[in-house]
Structure formats: structure tokens, C-alpha cells
Amino acid sequence: MAIELKKLRKVYGESTVAVDDVDLTFEDKKISILIGPSGCGKTTTLKMINRLIERTSGDIIIDGRSIDEIGVIELRRSIGYVIQEIGLFPHMTVFDNIAVVPRLLKWPEDKIKKRVMELLDLMNLDPDEHPYKYPVQLSGGQKQRVGVARGLAADPEILLMDEPFGAIDPINREKLQDAFIEIQEQINKTIVFVTHDIREAIKLGDNIAIFNEGKLVQYDETMTVINEPADDFVENLLGSDRGLRSMELVRVHDHYDTDFFALELTEKLTVGDALKEIEKTDRRYAYVLNEKKRLAGYVVRKKIEKANKSDPLKKHVKETESIHPSSSLLEAMSLMMTSGLSAVPVVDDRGRVRGVVRFSALMEMFGSVDLTGSD
Amino acid sequence: MEFLDYVTRNLDRIVSELLRHIHIIAIAVPISIGIGAPIGIAIANHKNLAKVVIYIASVMMTIPSLALFGVMVVLLAPFGAGLGIPPAVIALVVYSMLPIIRNVVVAIRAVDPEMIEAARGMGMTKAQVLFKVRLPLSVPIIMAGIRNAAVMGIAVTTIAYLVGARGLGYFIFSGLSRARLDMILVGAILVSAMGIGTNYGLMKLEQFLTPRGVRLERQENR
């Protein structure tokens, strides 16, 4: 569900403008980041969506309806809300914490139980051990996972996250972010995420909204923000090493090319057959998949043109490195450097080839960024 | 020997005054909670109002108990309730207001505002925030206030003997006027024992009522 902010404004007292006529649309099923220095209006903007803070003027439209048309309690129950670990209720077990909203919605208890177990599994928390523990018995990272599970409990279309990983140490923070990216791939929610950490923004965000002094300075896709910062403020926020940094943080997942050519390998498939197929395209090489459609390797057109046409193709398949969608572009780049490949296939957990990352595309993507870091 | 002698010969009276003492407390404490807790809950989030109310409650507590009983006797006499249990219970309720209201206010304020905001953000109504979050987390502090009030009430009830409420005060005041050490001892020992016992019992109750997660958290912080 997309969320539209229309001339959204919040004024405290007579003249303290916290949010100044913000217009933007959080896209459906995307992670949109709100970032900026403290007091920039990012958290106020977030809290106006579930009406923890009432706006002064303007409107917020969810799925075509103004949020005023929905009762405030109903609105909040239909939107997941995740804050720092402190938000867990210490007097409730993990199970009861996650079950809060389903219980408010009066779900039957067996449905709640099923849902909680499902979420524990999704969050990588042991469903045998964890549900009956209390927050105080968990580590910071585990608490935060429970917090995310709680936000997702009633399966809301929208998730609001207010610096959810802010209190976690850097190492566990990275892990949580990685886990969170994988979770979003499965759940596909519309997520609005507040952070003050630009690394986190680049790593998680499909889109980034940059705020300063209540104003929206820039709202674009993450790569656009990196490549074309709207002004000095955004440039400073990104830091001078933004090229390398963003390569390190931007995921292959968002930027691979689905345009590639693959052959399915069978026992009988000969070099001649393969060449015929390849010649229908103008590719210089082709990936080869085995019977289970897993990546077996690749063949280079020029090489097999010289080979005996009745040879089984299998003999000429060369193994190749591959990369996981959740790896960073920097990892893809370094894999290219070490393996000498100009393109790396993207292979998911199930062994399926999802696409390919090409060196040329990387260069294009980061072309306008000074990779040396000196301006 | 004189003491034991007195006890054995007056066992019936001792038991009946003890039960009477408990009776008075057992009426007064629930009434105090019934009045004090809602007041505390209502004013907890109004800083200035809370200040005023707690101030009034603490002034009430400084009234000497003898004077308070005197006032009560005069005020309640037109309703035919100037003597006996009514003035005793009312005095106890008056004295209980400070510990109960103050602790409820402190307890509710001690709940992390971010946690309250999380609760609201998830779609709890005000009542749900109160009953599902604020109050369960406030149990230890509120119970401490109730314990405080009950133990103090046990002492104050002794004086209620003077307005005809009976109770263990009988042994102390009669003992004093007759210069009978054995009687005074019976009263003093029983009142003290009751105070200690009540304190212990309510502490156990507090532990029992405190949600397990909160107990674990307190142990952790120790």
C-alpha cells in the first residue's frame, strides 16, 4: 500500500515548524528511508502516519483514503510499529509481546499461536526455546528481532520503523540489517524506516528521503541520491567516500540484470546444438544449467566454435563463480577482479540463476561518482 | 510470670480485641486503595495537579492522630457515628492517602514513555494502556505504598480505642491507666507482631503479584 503525504505540516506552539509542507509518496512494497540530523522532522513525519503526532495541516493518504477516515485505533492496529528494543513490554513473555496486536484484534488463540510460531521462525528465533522467555533474558539483537516480529504480528501492509536498530552494537546491527533485508524479500511490506545512519539508509533503502530543518531536501531512489545529490547538504551527509561506501552497501539484489542467456544441459546436448541456440542471439557466452536448473557453468561461443560439433556440450562447460543477491556490489566487483570475469551470475539460495551483474553496468552506475574520494 | 498469668486468664479478650483490630484494618485498607489508587491514576499525568494533591495528602498525614479522632467524633456525632468503627476507619483512610496516592503516581510515571508510545502506536486504547501496560509494571511500587499504609494503620488503630473502636489499644491504654505492665506488654507485643507479620505477608503478596518478567528484570539490575 502506498502512502502519500500531501503538504504535510507540523507546527508546535506558535511558530516552531517541525515539518514544513512535505509532499512525497512512499511506494508500495518498498523500503523508504527517512534520514537527517536530529530535529529535522523525520520522526515527526513517521509518527504523523499512525497519528501518534497529529499533523497541523496537509493530508496523509493510505490506499486512496485519508487517515482521518479511519478511526485512530483501527489505523494503528492496521500498521506495524517497531521502535528501539526498549519498546518491548518487560512483563510479557516473547510470545505475549508478539501477540499484542492480534489479541487487540481478538484473533482466536490458536490462530495467534500459529502466527507467533511462524514469526519466530521468520526471525530466526528458536520456537521451542524463545516464546516463554522474558525480554530481560534476551540479548539486544534478539530483543530487536522480537520487536520486528511484534510489528509484523497482525500481518499489516505497512510497517513503520523508528530507528529500530539504533541501540544495537555495530556488529550485531549489520547482522540484523542483513536479516532484515532477507525478511523483506519474503514479506514485501511497505516500510517507512527512520534512521540517522547513512550507511543503514543506503544499505536498506529502496528510496531515501533526506530531511533538514523540517524540509524535504531530496527524495529519490538510493542510487540516484548517491549519484546526484540535490545539494551540498546531501553531499555532506553522504560523505566524500560515497562511491566506495555505497558500493559496499548497495545490494546486488536491487541492481542485477535479468537479461542473460542460459542453456539447459542434457546428456544428449552437443556442441552443435548449443551453437545453434547461441547463434540465434548475439551473445558471446551462455550460462549452462543442469537438469535441476541449477547453474553448472558457462560456455564461451568462440571456444566452442572451434570444438568438434558432435562433442557433448558437457565437456566444454567451465565452472564459474557466482554471487548471492544479498551480497554487496563491492563484493561483486571484487569477485570480478579476482576471477577475471566481466560478469558474475546472481544465484539465489535455491540455486536458481536470477540474473547477472556486469562490470560495465557497475561502471555506469558509479560513473558519476568519484571513486577516489577526493572532490 | 504475672504476664503469662494475665494472658492465660484473658485469652478470650485478647483474641477478640486482636480480631477487632484486624477487622478495622481489613475495612480501612480496601477503602483506602479504592479511593487512593483511582486518584493516583487520574492525576499521575497532570504534573501540577499531582503536586497539589500529594501536598494535601501529606498535610493530612501531619495531623496528630488524637486530634483527628477528636475532630471526627465531633463531625460524625450528628450522624450518630461519632464513636466506634466509623471514625477509626475514616482516620485510617485519611492517613493512607499519602503513601497510596504518592506511590501510584510515582509508579505510573516510572514507566518508560517510549514503552507507552509503543503501546499506543500498536493501537491500544487508553484503558488498555493502563491495564495491560502501566498497572502491571507498577505493581511493585504500588504494593509498597499499600504495605506502608497498612503497617501505619496498625499503629494508628491502637489509638482508635480512645474513640470506642476497641482493638488492641485497649490493653495499652487500660494498662497505662492502671499501671499494669502485663497488659501494656500484651498490647505492645501484639501490635508489633501484627505490624511485622503484615509487612512480611504483603511483601510476599507483592512478589506474587509482580509479573515474572519484571521480577527477573529487578534481579538483573540488582
Interface residues (C-beta under 8 A of the other chain):
Chain A: K47 N50 L52 I73 E74 L75 R76 R77 S78 Y81 I83 Q84 I86 G87 L88 F89 P90 H91 M92 T93 V100 V101 L104 Y134 P135 V136 Q137 R150 L160
Chain B: D112 E114 M115 E117 A118 A119 R120 G121 M122 G123 M124 T125 Q128 K132 V133 P136 L137 P211 R212 G213 V214 L216 E217 E220
